[in-house]
Amino acid sequence: MDSLKQKKLRIIKIVGIALPVLLCIAVAGGLSFSILRGALHLDFSQEYRQVDGVEKIRFQDKRDHKIYARTFWGLRPVGKDESSQSNIQDVKKTDDKYILFCEKEYGVNGGYSTDEEYCYYKVVDIETGEQYTVYAGYRQWFDVYWE
């Protein structure tokens, strides 16, 4: 009987240690993923794959002029351009099938400040009117264009 009691106490002790450790790991993992997602421009949506020629869309950072391309893992750097193509937002693809634009949603964190904006980079198919989100991110400001 005593050995059964000791086993129960040992299990309770293990669970008492394991649960807080797992909780800490989950919280730390969630925070680090959020930070990395913003810093590395990660976006795991797959809707962008519906657009023909999406690999030729470029996102230029307005501050440091780095140029990014959309990949499975989000935006990846493909170069830097000092001759800024600033404020290129509404751009038709060369075959006039798509329009590429940026749409902003304000007040995403419950406030109504212009500092709380979520950016959606979208493509509209001119023939069907369907919209596809190519990339989205909180306060991710880019100039977008077709290469």
C-alpha positions in Angstrom: 0.0 0.0 0.0 2.8 2.4 0.8 4.5 1.8 -2.5 1.2 2.7 -4.3 1.1 5.9 -2.2 4.7 6.7 -3.1 4.0 6.2 -6.8 1.0 8.6 -6.6 3.2 11.2 -4.8 5.9 10.8 -7.4 3.5 11.2 -10.2 2.0 14.3 -8.6 5.5 15.7 -8.1 6.4 15.1 -11.7 3.2 16.6 -13.0 3.6 19.5 -10.6 7.0 20.2 -12.2 6.2 19.4 -15.8 3.1 21.5 -16.2 4.7 24.9 -15.2 7.7 24.0 -17.4 5.4 23.2 -20.4 3.5 26.4 -19.8 6.7 28.5 -19.8 7.8 26.8 -23.0 4.5 27.6 -24.7 4.5 31.2 -23.6 8.1 31.7 -24.6 7.5 30.0 -27.9 4.5 32.1 -28.7 6.3 35.4 -27.8 9.4 34.5 -29.8 7.3 33.4 -32.8 5.4 36.7 -32.8 8.7 38.7 -32.6 10.3 36.6 -35.3 7.2 36.8 -37.5 7.4 40.6 -37.5 11.2 40.9 -37.8 11.5 38.3 -40.6 8.3 39.3 -42.5 6.8 35.8 -42.1 3.3 35.1 -43.5 2.2 31.5 -43.9 -1.0 32.2 -45.9 -1.1 30.4 -49.3 -3.7 32.5 -51.0 -1.0 34.3 -53.1 -0.3 31.1 -55.0 -3.5 31.7 -57.1 -1.9 34.7 -58.9 0.0 33.9 -62.1 3.5 35.5 -62.0 3.4 36.2 -58.2 7.1 35.5 -58.1 7.7 38.8 -60.0 6.0 41.0 -57.4 8.5 43.0 -55.4 8.1 44.7 -52.1 10.5 47.6 -51.4 11.0 48.8 -47.9 10.4 52.5 -47.7 13.2 53.1 -45.1 16.2 51.2 -46.3 15.2 50.4 -49.9 15.6 46.6 -49.5 13.7 44.6 -52.0 11.8 41.5 -51.1 10.1 38.7 -53.0 7.1 36.6 -51.7 8.0 33.0 -50.8 6.5 30.2 -48.9 8.1 31.5 -45.7 7.0 35.1 -46.2 9.1 37.9 -47.7 12.8 37.2 -48.5 15.3 39.8 -49.5 16.4 39.8 -53.1 18.4 43.0 -53.3 18.6 46.7 -52.6 17.8 49.6 -54.8 19.0 53.1 -54.1 17.0 54.6 -56.9 13.7 54.5 -55.0 10.5 53.7 -56.9 8.6 55.5 -54.2 4.8 55.4 -53.9 4.2 52.8 -56.6 1.0 51.3 -55.3 -1.6 50.8 -58.1 0.2 48.9 -60.8 -1.2 46.8 -63.6 0.6 43.7 -64.6 2.0 43.9 -68.1 -0.7 41.7 -69.6 -3.3 43.8 -67.9 -4.8 40.9 -66.0 -4.2 42.1 -62.5 -4.1 45.2 -60.4 -1.7 45.3 -57.4 -2.5 47.5 -54.5 -2.1 48.1 -50.7 -5.1 48.3 -48.5 -4.8 49.5 -44.9 -7.1 48.7 -41.9 -6.9 51.1 -39.0 -7.7 50.4 -35.3 -6.7 46.8 -35.4 -5.8 46.7 -31.7 -9.0 48.3 -30.6 -7.9 51.9 -30.8 -8.6 54.4 -33.4 -5.1 55.8 -33.9 -3.5 55.9 -37.3 -0.5 54.1 -35.6 -2.6 50.9 -35.5 -2.7 49.9 -39.1 -2.6 46.4 -40.7 -1.4 46.4 -44.3 -2.9 44.1 -46.9 -1.1 43.8 -50.2 -3.7 42.5 -52.7 -4.0 41.6 -56.3 -7.3 41.9 -58.1 -8.0 39.8 -61.2 -9.5 42.3 -63.7 -11.5 39.6 -65.6 -13.2 37.9 -62.6 -13.0 40.6 -59.9 -11.5 38.1 -57.4 -9.1 39.5 -54.8 -6.1 37.6 -53.5 -4.0 38.7 -50.5 -0.4 38.4 -51.6 1.1 39.5 -48.2 -0.3 41.0 -45.0 1.4 42.3 -41.9 1.0 44.7 -39.0 2.6 48.0 -39.8 4.4 46.5 -42.8 4.8 49.4 -45.2 6.2 48.6 -48.6 6.1 50.0 -52.1 4.9 47.2 -54.3 5.5 46.7 -58.0 5.7 44.0 -60.7 9.2 43.2 -61.9 
